[in-house]
Amino acid sequence: MDSQSGNIDDVAARSRIGSGGNAAAGRIAIEWARRHSPVLNGLLRRTLDDGVFTGRRIALVVHLEAKTAFLATVLADAGARVVVAGSNPHSTRDEIAAALVSHGIEVHSSRNSGYEQWEEDILAVADTEPEFIIDDGAELTIRMAKHRPVFYNNIKGVSEETTTGVARLRALEAAGRLPFPAMAANDAACKHMFDNRYGTGQSTIQAILQLTNFLMAGKRVAIVGYGWVGRGIATYVRGLGGRALVIEVDPIKALEAHMDGHTVAPAGQALPMADMVITATGGVRAIASNHLPLIKENAILANAGHHDLEIDVEAMDKASFSVRTVREGIERYELKDGKSVYVLSSGALVNIAGGLGHPIEIMDLSFAVQGLSSHEIASGDYAPGIHVIPKHLDEAIARARLAHEGIHLDQVSPEQRDTVDQWLGDDREH
Ligand SMILES: NC(=O)c1ccc[n+]([C@@H]2O[C@H](COP(=O)([O-])OP(=O)(O)OC[C@H]3O[C@@H](n4cnc5c(N)ncnc54)[C@H](O)[C@@H]3O)[C@@H](O)[C@H]2O)c1
């Protein structure tokens, strides 16, 4: 199928990317992602071969790094007119943006652009009047609802990546402001069970250790929120010899953390002991100004949740004498109470803004969900509202990944089924 990549000069003129991006380096990173993404290369490409996206406008607003760029090329190869922006002002890789533009795909994003520029970039994508959106945190969708209501009403469908974004879409639906079908990609098993747990768990710890050059063994790590993400982080903390101290508000999740063998305690007890604090609640101000007196001297604070304000860096700024970058990705806050603490990646998602993001195998699954969700909306007959991809597609993704690993499954034989005939036997005839 012909790629819908546009004329490079026109695309470059329409795009806004960082000036220092080395497109050749970006192409190498995208090629590496391509080589290790069997589900996107197989199942997704085959599905999109039906031409449903030919000539359709798709906006892709996800953290802009190599795996995202590879998804953009798969959609463009399927005939879509793809426009891309990053879903966070801190996480875009300039070399990847440059590589996409050199491939003929329009991009509006640069690393550490600042919030104002990032908003402008998102609205520039909105102004291309996307018919389909692949979103992360609903960052494009909520801005179109607010600032581009006419284009918003013409959207044909949205597929949403993450927990926070699905919560935002549900809020829009409750407010009667969701006039199109939206797929909660996050709610697919092949997304949250692997991406939120294993992907974020591994890449968050990896990024923290890489940024700090610290050892995990023996560290006490407070994890705020024990959902899919928090649970994954706790697993990797323990795997490397650290001890997880879980701060939760939901009694069931707290009990689960307890039975998983972690220490569960309120912030007042956990924070004074913690060498590191990692937020994963999906909300804002999980670490707020009232927590600052509790935090240990020289503690490392990092965020894995969607919001850059899970650690209230604005309040920390006000409570500090000085804030200084002491190493790449590490800011030291000298608090007015005389204590110093460190914040990684300015409070943005540390695994993406301060690391390489999710492992390729994980994004192969997550983006297969996103791609198939979008295809499902484009080819199906879904009513406005929030949907989840059908179970058979979720299972097809898992099977494709298993097949790549050389793993094939048994099937339940008729003799193994517990059926009504077996319970009742011949009695039914009497
Ligand atoms: N960094 C990444 O790459 C990445 C990947 C996937 C999801 N996310 C984001 O991570 C966040 C968490 O996702 P999830 O799937 O684990 O969500 P989840 O809803 O499964 O879990 C969140 C947990 O936080 C708890 N919580 C909420 N507020 C709290 C508070 N103030 N104090 C203590 N606990 C609190 C909730 O009770 C819940 O158990 C979301 O913002 C999601 O979008 C990030």
The ligand as a Tripos MOL2 file, in Angstrom:
@<TRIPOS>MOLECULE
LIG
   44    48     1     0     0
SMALL
NO_CHARGES

@<TRIPOS>ATOM
      1 N1          4.5180    6.4800   33.3400 N.am      1 LIG1
      2 C1          3.8920    5.7560   32.4300 C.2       1 LIG1
      3 O1          4.4620    5.3720   31.4210 O.2       1 LIG1
      4 C2          2.4720    5.3710   32.6550 C.ar      1 LIG1
      5 C3          1.9460    4.2050   32.0710 C.ar      1 LIG1
      6 C4          0.6220    3.8470   32.3540 C.ar      1 LIG1
      7 C5         -0.1600    4.6670   33.1650 C.ar      1 LIG1
      8 N2          0.3840    5.8270   33.6710 N.ar      1 LIG1
      9 C6         -0.3570    6.7270   34.5540 C.3       1 LIG1
     10 O2         -0.1040    6.3280   35.8930 O.3       1 LIG1
     11 C7         -1.2070    6.7370   36.7140 C.3       1 LIG1
     12 C8         -1.6960    5.5320   37.5200 C.3       1 LIG1
     13 O3         -2.1960    4.5590   36.6210 O.3       1 LIG1
     14 P1         -2.8340    3.1720   37.1460 P.3       1 LIG1
     15 O4         -3.2130    2.4160   35.9390 O.co2     1 LIG1
     16 O5         -1.9600    2.5680   38.1770 O.co2     1 LIG1
     17 O6         -4.1480    3.7310   37.8670 O.3       1 LIG1
     18 P2         -5.0490    2.9800   38.9440 P.3       1 LIG1
     19 O7         -6.3390    3.7330   38.9490 O.co2     1 LIG1
     20 O8         -5.0380    1.5090   38.6990 O.co2     1 LIG1
     21 O9         -4.2770    3.2210   40.3280 O.3       1 LIG1
     22 C9         -4.1600    4.4520   40.9820 C.3       1 LIG1
     23 C10        -4.1500    4.1530   42.4930 C.3       1 LIG1
     24 O10        -3.8080    5.3490   43.2010 O.3       1 LIG1
     25 C11        -4.6060    5.3950   44.3760 C.3       1 LIG1
     26 N3         -4.6730    6.7960   44.7910 N.ar      1 LIG1
     27 C12        -5.3440    7.8150   44.2020 C.ar      1 LIG1
     28 N4         -5.0990    8.9660   44.8490 N.ar      1 LIG1
     29 C13        -4.2520    8.6670   45.8660 C.ar      1 LIG1
     30 C14        -3.6250    9.4430   46.8780 C.ar      1 LIG1
     31 N5         -3.8000   10.7600   46.9370 N.pl3     1 LIG1
     32 N6         -2.8280    8.8080   47.7690 N.ar      1 LIG1
     33 C15        -2.6240    7.4740   47.7040 C.ar      1 LIG1
     34 N7         -3.1810    6.6890   46.7380 N.ar      1 LIG1
     35 C16        -3.9720    7.2840   45.8360 C.ar      1 LIG1
     36 C17        -5.9330    4.8220   43.9530 C.3       1 LIG1
     37 O11        -6.6630    4.3510   45.0700 O.3       1 LIG1
     38 C18        -5.5040    3.6910   43.0200 C.3       1 LIG1
     39 O12        -5.3490    2.4670   43.7040 O.3       1 LIG1
     40 C19        -2.2320    7.3300   35.7660 C.3       1 LIG1
     41 O13        -2.0390    8.7230   35.6930 O.3       1 LIG1
     42 C20        -1.8680    6.7090   34.4360 C.3       1 LIG1
     43 O14        -2.3450    7.4680   33.3670 O.3       1 LIG1
     44 C21         1.6700    6.1610   33.4660 C.ar      1 LIG1
@<TRIPOS>BOND
     1     1     2 1
     2     2     3 2
     3     2     4 1
     4     4     5 ar
     5     4    44 ar
     6     5     6 ar
     7     6     7 ar
     8     7     8 ar
     9     8     9 1
    10     8    44 ar
    11     9    10 1
    12     9    42 1
    13    10    11 1
    14    11    12 1
    15    11    40 1
    16    12    13 1
    17    13    14 1
    18    14    15 2
    19    14    16 1
    20    14    17 1
    21    17    18 1
    22    18    19 2
    23    18    20 1
    24    18    21 1
    25    21    22 1
    26    22    23 1
    27    23    24 1
    28    23    38 1
    29    24    25 1
    30    25    26 1
    31    25    36 1
    32    26    27 ar
    33    26    35 ar
    34    27    28 ar
    35    28    29 ar
    36    29    30 ar
    37    29    35 ar
    38    30    31 1
    39    30    32 ar
    40    32    33 ar
    41    33    34 ar
    42    34    35 ar
    43    36    37 1
    44    36    38 1
    45    38    39 1
    46    40    41 1
    47    40    42 1
    48    42    43 1
@<TRIPOS>SUBSTRUCTURE
     1 LIG1         1 GROUP 0 **** ****
